[in-house]
């Protein structure tokens, strides 16, 4: 939530006014929280997220490129920026010049995608999450009746060329 809000605010501060969001917001709690960070940042600046500029429904694992393409074909106009739920979604370019035509950001810090060197993303610290999870499992084994907890591990935004920032 916080990192996507930071990216969105950064783009607003750069003068961008229209935004879209691409990604299944109901796939996981974290996906929904990313969308909330996006809409929170827009709302803070009095900007709306028109539903026709966002694709937030379930996307097929093997069909997401076709679904995104079909969505892009229905747009009344391109927004200034797309905030994407993850790097895989963000790397679908469809002949769009990034960042000249549109700014794009992802999430996960995936180094395997074709835009990895230029994609603004959010670095997730998987090793820290794993260590925290292992600690929590051990704690739960010793204290099975303890109240449930929700733990967040901080992430880091990495601004790159896809949002008009130098690497």
N, C-alpha and C positions, 0 to 999 in steps of 0.2 A: 504494500500500500504506500509506504513512505517513499520508496524509490521511484515508483511510477508517478507519484505526485510531484517529486522533484524534477523528473524529466519533463513532465507537462508544464510545470511552472517555468522551467528554463526556456521552453519553446514559446510560451506566452510572453516572457520577458524579451525574447528576440523579435517580437512583433507578430507572431502567428495568431490568427483569429479563428480559423475553422479547423476542427479536429474530427477524426474518426478513430474508431477502436476496432481491432480485428482479433478475435479469439473467443473460444468457448468459455464463458464466464461461469458456467455451472459444472464444469469438469472437475474442479477441485476448489476447496475453500480458498487456497492461495490465488487461483485465477480470479475468483470473485473479488477478493481484496485488492488485487491489482486494478480491476475495473473501478472499484470504489475510490482508490487513490486518484485515478484519472478524473472521475466525475467530481470529486471533492476539489481538485485543483481548478477545474473549469468553473465550478460554482463560486469559488473564492474570488474569481476575477469577473464574475457576471457573464460568463460564456456558457452557451448551451452545447450539448452533444446531440445534434439531430439524429434521430434513430435511423434515418435513411443513409447516414454516413458511417454507420457501425454495423459490424457483423459479429454478433455475440452468441449465436446459437451453436449447437453441437456441430463440430466439423469432423468428417470421417478421416481416419488415419491415412487411408490410401486415396481419398478423394478430395482432400482439403484444397489442393491447388485448383482443381476444377471448380469447387464451390467458391473459392475466393475470386476466381476469374469471373464467374457468373455474377457474383455480388458487384464486382468493379464495373461490369457492363451495365448495371442498373443505376449507377450513381448519377444524380443530376449534375454534379460537378465534383472535381477532386478537392478534398480539403487541403489545407496547408500542411497538415501532418497526420500520419497514422501512428498511433501507439498500438503495438502488437503484444499479445499475451506472452509470446516467447520468440526466441531467435528463429525457430523453424518457420513460423508464420511470417516473420519480418523478412526472411530471405527470398520470399516469392516476389519477384520484381515486375514481371509482365511488361518489359520494355519501358518502364518508367525510369527517368533519370533521377537518381538520388544523389544529392539533395536538391538538384536544380529544379525538378518538377514538384517534389514533395519530400518532406522530412519523414524519416521512419526510425522507430526504435523497437528494440526487442527486450528480451529478458532471459537470463540464465547464463550469460557469458560463454555460450557454446563456441568452442574454437574449431569445430568441424564444419560449420556452415560456410558457404562460399563468400559471404560478406563479413566474415569474422574480423578482418583487419580494419574494416571501415564502419561497422555497425555500432551505433550507440546501444548499450545493453546494461544489464544489471548483473554484476558478479555475485553469484551465490557461493557461499563457503560450505561446500558439501562435507568436507572433513570435520569442520566444527559442528555441523548438524549431526553427523554420525556419532561424534564423541558425546554430544549432549544427549542423544537418544540412548546410547549405551549406559550413560550415567543414570538416566531416568528409568531404564529397565531394571537396573540393579536396585534403585530406590524402591520401585514398585514391588519387587520381590520381597524386600524387607518390610514394606509398609503397604500391604495390599488394600487397606481400608482408607488410605489417605485420599483427600479430595483430588479430583482430576485437575490437571494443569494444562494451560496453553503456553507454549514457549516460543518466542521469536528470536531468531538469530539475525543480527544486522547484516545488511547487504551493502554493496558499493556500486554507485552509478559510474559507468565509464562512458564519457561523452566522446564521440568520434565523428567522422565525416558525414555519416548518414543523417545527422541533424545539423549539418553545417559547421561542425566544430573540428578543429584541427586535431589530428592524432598525436 
